[in-house]
Every structure is written in structure tokens, then in C-alpha cells.
Amino acid sequence: MELDRFEYEMLDAVLEAFGQHDSLTREQVLDIFDYDEDYAASMIGFLESKGLIVSVGNRLPLVINKEPKAVTFLENGGFVNSKEEEIELDEPVTEPEPLPHQPTPQTESPVDEQVLRQLDKRIGTLELRIKSFDYLKYLLLAAGLVILILAVWIIKLLPHHHHN
């Protein structure tokens, strides 16, 4: 599964949000993802598939618990640095055994494919929302101009009273 730098930063943000604590609540997770439940659920699922957290609950759990290896993983640079290392490699990773957080096509799981499909679907949804907001912006601009023109026209039509 290919994630971009922003998504790796979001994954690291979840792990960093634990701080000295061993768990995060559903509310804390949602806050990190701007209350986008679908996106949060897919990213939490990804972290769980890598063995960095354990979820307690359903699709978007009530609590997620940090696994001990998450601390070491973050100390070694988290997802952001592991992604940069992958980009710098000229040949496939064969000498050292690939680390669990560096997926290769042979080790990708169905969960990763499901997360990828969810993210692609989310991207499509967000692109449609952007287009609808652009349309709404121009519609409101046009309505504002019509109201302004009508206001000027009405003011000019009002009789002017002169006080003696």
C-alpha cells in the first residue's frame, strides 16, 4: 500500500498523541483526524495491521492501546522517516530483512488493500465536495451582486424628501 507523506505524518501524529500514556480515546483520535470517522478508522486499521496499536471496540474503537514497539518505532523516526529511507534506496530491499512497517508488495495484507480502497473513495468524495463548494462560492457571489444592484436601484427609485 502506498501512502503519501501527509498520511505518514498523520500516522506519526496518532502515535505521538499517546505521549506518556498507553491509550487514546475515540474522541482524541477523532480530534486528530478533524472528526472524519471514515479516514480515522482506515488509518487506525492500518496502524493496527502493523502491530503498533491494539483497538478496543468496533470500526472506530472506543480506545486504542499503544503497543511497546510503537515507542521504539517513533524514536527511530516513525513513518515519515521510514518513507524517506524507502525513496532513497536504489535497489529493492534484499540484504536486511524488511522491517514490518516497510511494506513490500509480497507482504501487503488484505487490510492494506481495503485501507487503500477506502482512501481512494475518500479522495473522490473530497474532490466532489471541493467542486460543490466552488459552485456554491460562485452562486453566492452572483446572488450578492444581484442584491447589491437591486439595493442601488431601489435607493435611486425612492423619493427624496427635503426638510424645510
N, C-alpha and C positions, 0 to 999 in steps of 0.2 A: 504494500500500500504506500502510495506517495503522498506525503503531507508537505505543505509549504512551510516556510519559515514562521509565518504568523501562527499556524496551527501548532508548531513545535513550541513556540513561545507560550501559547495558551496552555499546552500540556505542562510545561515547566511551571507556569503560574499556579496551576492546581497543586502541584507537588510542593511549591514554595509556600502556598497558603497554609499548609499544615503547621509551619513554624516549629515550635517545640511540642505541639500537640500530636496525638496519634490518630485523630479523626476530624472530619469536616461534616457539617450538617448539610442537608439538602439545600437549605436557604443560602449557606455560604457558597456552595457550588453554583447555584443559580446566579448569585451575585457576580461571580467571576465571568459567567457567560451572558451577562446582560439579560437574564431571565428568559433565554432561549432554550426551552426544555429539550427540544429535539437535538440541537447541537451539543448541549451539555451531556445528554445521555450517550450520544455517539462517542464523544471524547472520553467520558468516564469508562465506557465499554472498552475503548482502545487501551487506556491505562491498565484496566483490569486484565485484558488479554496479555499484556506484557508482564504481569505479575507484580506490578508496583503498588497496587491497591487491592482491597477486598471490599466489594459492595455489600451493604446490608439493606435489602429491600428489593423493590421491583425495578422497572425500566430506568427511572432516575431515582436512585436509592435515597432512603431517609438519612443514611450515614455512610460515609466511605472511610475505611480504615487504612492507614499508611502501613505498607509492608516495610520491614527493616532495610531491604535492599534499595528502597526509594531514596533513603538518606545518602547512601554511597553514590547512587546514580546522579543525584543532584550535585553532590560535591565534585563529581567528575565532569560537570558541565551540562548535565541534563540533555534534553532532546535537541536544543539549539546547537550545542557544540557537536553532538554526535552527527547531526545532519551536515555540518560544515566539514567534518572529517570525511564523511562519505563522498562529498563532492570532490575533495582533493585527491582521492585515490584514483590512480591512472588505470589500474587493473582490478579485476574482481578480487574480493577478499578471499584468499585461499590459505595463506600461511597460518595466521592465527585464526582460531575458530571464531566465527562472527558472534558478537555479543547478542543477548536476547532482545535488546532494544534497537538493534540494527537489522530490520527485516531484509531478507533476500527473497527472491521470487519462490524458492523452494520451501521457505519456512512461513510464508504468509498463510494465515488461517482464514477460515470462512468468516470469522468475526471481522477481520480486517477488510474483506471484500464487502461485507454488509455495511461497515462504517463508511467505506468509500462511496458506496451507492447512496447512503443517507446524506453524505456531504455533497455529492453531486446534485441530488434532489434539492437540498437546501440552497445551493448556489443558484439553481434555476428559479426557485421561489423568490430568492432575494433579488435576482435580476428583474423578475416581473414586478416586484414591489417598487424597485427603483424607477422603472418605466412608468408605473401608475402615478408615482409621486411627481415625476417630471410633467406628466399630462395634467395633473391636478394643479401644479405650480402655474402653468400657462393658462389654465382655465380661470384660476383665481386672479391672475394678472389682468386678463381680459375683462373679468367681471368688475375689478377695481377701476379700470379705465372707463367702462360704461357708466358706473356710478359717479365717477368724477365729472364726466361730460354731462350727465343728467343734472348733477348738482349745479354746475356752472350755468346750464341752460335755464333751470328753474329760477336761480337767483336773478338772471337777466330779465326774466318774464315778470317777476314780482314788481308791483307798482312802487315807485319811490315816493315816500311821504316826506314833505318838507315841513318842519315845525316853524311857526312864526314867532 
